[in-house]
């Protein structure tokens, strides 16, 4: 066949030719801009290569004689090459899309940490493995049953032996997506001690408790239990403390003194307003609850101390006196007589 | 380049006397953009049918459309971030420094002044045809050119409002003529007619000159879309440039690509066939006559042609005025050229300067060089300047993406750096292809002389007298980010959109 006889000669072939030229140029440009400007352009490269190989695939019936006869043995071989290129570029595009949209997109923006490299590696391997198997089966007509079974068995072994590790990893991803806690938050997981999250890895969450101990909680356990978060989404926490005054004091007066005392305490927030609730008479004294808010859970104890000191000072300056709940336990004589050693013990103490 | 003197502080009311008025919205921009290109849809492209055949021109048109689409997306991003009257000059000045800014500013001024001069030659032809029809006489062409220039420069000086309205009117009329042609031509469409160009030994009926024919057709395919980028020069007359400019540029290029494909298919595949249409100086008229026979009066077409040329001429004068205005305002040309009218707020001296330059160039070529194809030489010079300006603007885009990713960008090109690189590669290739053609050498040489003169002026005079125009101030403010340590520069405040 002379070259001119194989020139594209209908509208579809001419458009295919235009597609090849355009996407050859854009692929080249994507490579150039990845080198000179920014690596992100590799995502563009993937899509351009997919389109280029699609158009090359459409063109095999004329492009072989025109361009590729010195390179390939026959049209079939060219078609195999082009289809391989197509599937590989699809795999590459998926890989790059995952990288830009998921690994460095959704997951990075949500959690502070990046995704475990192991997961990225495993996903990439799977994508390319799948592409390779598809190429072997559909492009080169090699049966991949044995290979697929082998890789299936391999995956099973890996999966079983790494079961717990994989479980931790996926729990970690779930935590990263649902965000019940972040690094720096004050939390309490289940019945564990409360503390500050200092690190989140693909296996565990690290919490530093108030006594400077570090708790390593496996991700699965974090995912299973209820989490109390004192810092997020709002960092305002209410603290309640009970205080008692003798019967007969005017509640309004007591409340005024208490709120003034709390308001002057360092660390207690002005807004939401602190309050002192009158809770009624219990054990022959009047019970009040002091309520105030703090915005830094780590300073809870310090603020509470400051509040109590202020309250004591304010009460001392006022005509009020604090009371303490008192319970009078009457010991009846009969029972005492029945059991002389117990009575003696009570007397001693 | 850092050794160059810093811009001189602006004394008193310097910028106040050089103010433009904001008026244009998306529709005005669309009209300006389409009108500046529309003469290319009427004539000029068709020679590509001979060099590349219908298939070759189709492929070339698609490649060129991709290039202009990429170019427009990149320009939309830069013009929204740097909405200054200097357009490409502002981008190159910011990204590449004063010398590159001077080159692009010169390129733009040459491109639009000479494009206008090239079109005024066609305006003269069409006007003479009408005059000959009614009065049987032919007027000297330089006189007609002067009249055409006078009319449209006056419209441009009168105000941006009138300029935009005239552009919109002429655009709608010109598109109407094309639409009418499309309706008339559609029943006569026969693809075999588009394929009757003689086939060489290397070719097929779709590609009569083989693959190389595609390359030769590219300069003609450029006709369909060239000059759309002038919209960046309307930045300081746009009401909300950061929103309206991208929309105006992109809607303009979309309209033009569709129009180009419609014209390419319908005007090539109608009687009398591509072989004759491809050689016609008025392909649309040839098409009309082929379809309607004698029912179509040539004078009617001369009126149509005159309107389309007028549309392009009008917008090119506008562009040349702004390019010279911005170049002079920053001090790359004598600053007096950038004075704007006290009440009209149009750069009247720049408009007149562009006119004198274009008119003078046309006269010189016609008289001194005794050149018959005055417009061909002018077009070559304009195309050379356009390619220089594309290359610099796309390099600017890439530099800004690389060095200043945190720069405030109200519009981000979805095609990214890859798009700009594509436009750069194709326009550089188109430039090389155009200038491997012998007939382009004279124009290129003349253009190079102009650039050399401008460089000399910059070196001896201008660089010591630069003024703090908005473009220069913006560039100076971003100097550290682009030249120096990018990390030391804080991100743009509030509402900044970072490039991913």
Interface residues (C-beta under 8 A of the other chain):
Chain A: X3 X4 X5 X7 X8 X9 X10 X11 X13 X14 X15 X17 X18 X21 X22 X25 X26 X28 X29 X30 X32 X33 X36 X37 X38 X40 X41 X44 X45 X48 X100
Chain B: X55 X58 X59 X62 X63 X66 X191 X201 X202 X203 X204 X205 X206 X207 X210 X211 X214 X398 X401 X402 X405 X415 X416 X417 X418 X419 X420 X421 X422 X424 X425 X426 X500
